[in-house]
Amino acid sequence: METMKAAHIDRALAEADLIVIGTSNGLDMAEGLNLFCADAHFREAYGDLAQTDGIGCILQGLASPDANVRHRWAERFHQKEYLEYEPSPLMDGLRRLTEHADTFVITCNIDGHVVRAGFDENRVLETEGSTRTSIDELRLAHPDALAMAQLEELERLVQAHRNDRVAILELGVGLRNGIIKRMLAQIANACEHATYIVFNHSQAMEPDASCETILVDGDMAPALEEVVRCRP
């Protein structure tokens, strides 16, 4: 990423009074967690279960039609991806870039990494549930009433800052994840001075929002590291 673009992104974040972050599988993948393939992490952390249950990826284990298999995989996922998780340089950098502002996170990731990395759990809306609040594999895909309180907090923040500087960070949200993209676009359109920043590998697309937009197409981890280096 060009140094000027990195500096532009850093300035937009540094000047923001409200930062809304939307994340999906792309952020997990940038941290080294891929739910969809049998990579080195999968073989190390889940290899025994995979051999016993005939499972080819984490998502397949969590979604198995066999309740016993689902429970085993949900317990292992909770242990490996939540309890044993250590924030990556990418997540540490993200926290550093946003900690000065009111920050709210919308994520479909179920691993609880954002909260474990130090973001306020009351301002983290996990749209598909979270292993941090339940290892019941049936509840992971069904967020409970907590989501309603978090949505109310998000609405309050947007109303409070609608005339201030607002930064929207879309991190690794795929084209199929229309829910998060629509939520972020609605927030951007509701705010007077919004900047919408997209980090994505091969899918950095213009949002449906009438505001300044910055697109970063490529590997998210080194790109965000470059933005962090711009911060005094």
C-alpha positions as CSV (number, residue, x, y, z in Angstrom):
1,M,0.0,0.0,0.0
2,E,1.2,3.5,-0.8
3,T,2.6,5.5,2.1
4,M,0.3,8.4,1.2
5,K,-2.8,6.2,1.4
6,A,-1.7,4.7,4.7
7,A,-1.2,8.2,6.1
8,H,-4.6,9.2,4.8
9,I,-6.2,6.3,6.5
10,D,-4.4,7.0,9.8
11,R,-5.5,10.6,9.7
12,A,-9.1,9.7,9.1
13,L,-9.0,7.3,12.1
14,A,-7.1,9.7,14.3
15,E,-9.6,12.5,13.7
16,A,-12.7,10.3,14.1
17,D,-14.9,10.7,17.2
18,L,-16.7,7.5,16.3
19,I,-15.2,4.4,14.6
20,V,-17.5,1.6,13.5
21,I,-15.7,-1.6,12.6
22,G,-17.3,-4.4,10.5
23,T,-15.4,-7.7,10.3
24,S,-16.0,-11.1,8.8
25,N,-13.9,-14.2,7.9
26,G,-11.3,-12.1,6.1
27,L,-10.1,-10.7,9.5
28,D,-9.8,-14.2,11.0
29,M,-7.9,-15.4,7.9
30,A,-5.5,-12.5,8.2
31,E,-4.8,-13.6,11.8
32,G,-4.2,-17.2,10.7
33,L,-7.6,-18.8,11.5
34,N,-9.4,-20.3,8.5
35,L,-12.6,-22.2,9.2
36,F,-12.9,-23.5,5.7
37,C,-9.7,-25.5,5.0
38,A,-7.4,-28.1,6.6
39,D,-4.4,-25.9,7.0
40,A,-1.4,-26.2,9.4
41,H,-3.4,-24.7,12.3
42,F,-6.3,-27.1,11.7
43,R,-4.0,-30.1,11.6
44,E,-2.2,-29.0,14.8
45,A,-5.3,-28.0,16.9
46,Y,-8.0,-30.3,15.5
47,G,-6.1,-33.2,13.8
48,D,-7.1,-35.8,16.3
49,L,-10.8,-34.9,16.1
50,A,-10.6,-34.6,12.4
51,Q,-9.3,-38.2,12.1
52,T,-11.8,-39.6,14.6
53,D,-14.9,-37.8,13.1
54,G,-13.9,-37.7,9.5
55,I,-14.0,-33.9,9.4
56,G,-12.2,-31.8,6.8
57,C,-12.4,-28.3,8.3
58,I,-13.5,-26.4,11.5
59,L,-16.8,-25.3,10.1
60,Q,-17.7,-28.8,9.0
61,G,-17.1,-30.0,12.6
62,L,-19.2,-27.1,14.2
63,A,-22.0,-27.8,11.7
64,S,-22.0,-31.6,11.8
65,P,-25.5,-33.2,11.8
66,D,-24.3,-35.4,14.7
67,A,-24.9,-33.6,18.0
68,N,-22.1,-35.4,19.8
69,V,-19.6,-34.4,17.0
70,R,-20.9,-30.8,17.1
71,H,-20.4,-30.6,20.9
72,R,-16.9,-32.0,20.7
73,W,-15.9,-29.5,18.1
74,A,-17.6,-26.6,19.9
75,E,-15.7,-27.4,23.1
76,R,-12.4,-27.7,21.2
77,F,-13.1,-24.5,19.3
78,H,-13.8,-22.7,22.6
79,Q,-10.5,-23.9,24.1
80,K,-8.3,-23.3,21.1
81,E,-9.7,-20.1,19.6
82,Y,-11.0,-18.3,22.7
83,L,-9.3,-19.4,25.9
84,E,-5.9,-19.9,24.3
85,Y,-6.1,-16.9,22.0
86,E,-3.4,-14.3,22.2
87,P,-4.0,-11.1,20.3
88,S,-2.1,-10.9,17.1
89,P,0.0,-7.9,16.0
90,L,-2.9,-7.2,13.6
91,M,-5.5,-7.0,16.4
92,D,-3.1,-5.1,18.7
93,G,-2.6,-2.6,15.9
94,L,-6.3,-2.3,15.3
95,R,-6.9,-1.5,19.0
96,R,-4.2,1.1,19.0
97,L,-5.6,2.8,15.9
98,T,-9.1,3.1,17.4
99,E,-8.7,3.3,21.2
100,H,-9.0,7.1,21.3
101,A,-12.5,7.2,19.9
102,D,-15.9,5.7,20.7
103,T,-15.6,2.4,18.9
104,F,-18.2,-0.2,18.0
105,V,-17.6,-3.6,16.3
106,I,-20.0,-5.6,14.2
107,T,-18.7,-9.1,13.4
108,C,-20.1,-12.4,12.2
109,N,-17.0,-14.2,13.6
110,I,-17.8,-16.5,16.5
111,D,-14.4,-16.8,18.0
112,G,-14.6,-13.9,20.4
113,H,-11.2,-12.5,19.3
114,V,-12.3,-8.9,19.3
115,V,-13.3,-9.0,23.0
116,R,-10.2,-11.0,23.9
117,A,-8.1,-8.3,22.2
118,G,-9.5,-5.7,24.6
119,F,-12.5,-4.1,22.9
120,D,-15.5,-3.3,25.1
121,E,-17.8,-6.3,25.0
122,N,-20.8,-4.1,25.4
123,R,-19.8,-2.5,22.0
124,V,-19.2,-5.8,20.1
125,L,-22.2,-7.1,18.2
126,E,-21.5,-10.7,17.3
127,T,-24.2,-11.3,14.7
128,E,-23.9,-15.1,14.7
129,G,-23.3,-15.7,18.4
130,S,-19.9,-16.3,20.1
131,T,-18.0,-19.2,21.7
132,R,-17.1,-16.7,24.5
133,T,-20.7,-16.7,25.7
134,S,-21.7,-20.2,24.9
135,I,-20.2,-23.5,23.9
136,D,-23.6,-24.9,23.1
137,E,-23.2,-25.5,19.4
138,L,-26.9,-24.8,18.8
139,R,-26.7,-21.3,20.3
140,L,-23.6,-20.2,18.4
141,A,-25.8,-19.5,15.3
142,H,-28.6,-17.9,17.3
143,P,-27.6,-14.6,19.1
144,D,-29.6,-14.0,22.2
145,A,-31.3,-10.8,23.7
146,L,-27.8,-9.3,24.4
147,A,-27.8,-8.3,20.7
148,M,-30.7,-6.0,21.2
149,A,-28.9,-4.0,23.9
150,Q,-25.9,-3.8,21.7
151,L,-27.9,-2.6,18.7
152,E,-29.4,0.1,21.0
153,E,-25.9,1.2,22.0
154,L,-24.9,1.4,18.4
155,E,-27.9,3.5,17.6
156,R,-27.1,5.8,20.5
157,L,-23.5,6.3,19.4
158,V,-24.5,7.0,15.8
159,Q,-27.1,9.6,16.9
160,A,-24.6,11.2,19.3
161,H,-21.9,11.5,16.6
162,R,-23.9,12.0,13.5
163,N,-22.5,15.6,13.1
164,D,-19.0,14.6,14.1
165,R,-16.2,12.9,12.2
166,V,-17.0,9.2,11.8
167,A,-14.8,6.4,10.3
168,I,-16.2,3.2,9.0
169,L,-13.7,0.3,8.8
170,E,-14.8,-2.7,6.8
171,L,-12.3,-5.5,7.4
172,G,-12.4,-8.7,5.3
173,V,-16.2,-8.6,4.8
174,G,-17.0,-10.8,1.8
175,L,-19.4,-10.0,-1.0
176,R,-21.9,-12.6,0.4
177,N,-22.1,-10.9,3.8
178,G,-24.7,-8.3,2.8
179,I,-26.0,-7.8,6.4
180,I,-22.8,-6.2,7.7
181,K,-22.2,-4.2,4.5
182,R,-25.7,-2.8,4.7
183,M,-25.4,-1.9,8.3
184,L,-22.1,-0.1,7.7
185,A,-23.4,1.8,4.7
186,Q,-26.5,2.9,6.6
187,I,-24.3,4.3,9.4
188,A,-22.1,6.1,6.9
189,N,-25.1,7.6,5.2
190,A,-26.6,8.8,8.5
191,C,-23.5,10.7,9.4
192,E,-22.5,14.1,8.1
193,H,-18.7,13.6,8.0
194,A,-18.0,9.9,7.3
195,T,-15.0,8.2,5.8
196,Y,-15.5,4.6,4.7
197,I,-12.4,2.5,4.6
198,V,-12.4,-1.0,3.1
199,F,-9.6,-3.6,3.5
200,N,-10.1,-6.8,1.5
201,H,-8.1,-9.3,-0.5
202,S,-9.5,-9.2,-4.1
203,Q,-12.9,-8.0,-3.0
204,A,-12.3,-4.3,-2.0
205,M,-15.6,-2.9,-3.4
206,E,-17.2,0.5,-3.2
207,P,-19.8,0.7,-0.5
208,D,-23.4,1.8,-1.1
209,A,-22.7,5.0,0.7
210,S,-22.4,8.7,-0.2
211,C,-19.2,9.6,1.5
212,E,-15.4,9.6,1.1
213,T,-14.2,6.0,0.4
214,I,-10.7,4.5,0.6
215,L,-10.2,1.0,-0.8
216,V,-7.2,-1.2,0.1
217,D,-7.0,-4.4,-2.0
218,G,-4.5,-6.9,-0.7
219,D,-3.2,-8.6,2.4
220,M,-4.8,-6.9,5.4
221,A,-2.1,-7.6,8.0
222,P,0.8,-5.7,6.3
223,A,-1.5,-3.0,5.1
224,L,-2.8,-2.3,8.6
225,E,0.8,-2.5,10.0
226,E,1.7,0.3,7.6
227,V,-1.1,2.4,8.9
228,V,0.0,1.8,12.5
229,R,3.5,2.9,11.6
230,C,2.1,6.3,10.6
231,R,0.7,6.8,14.1
232,P,3.1,9.0,16.2
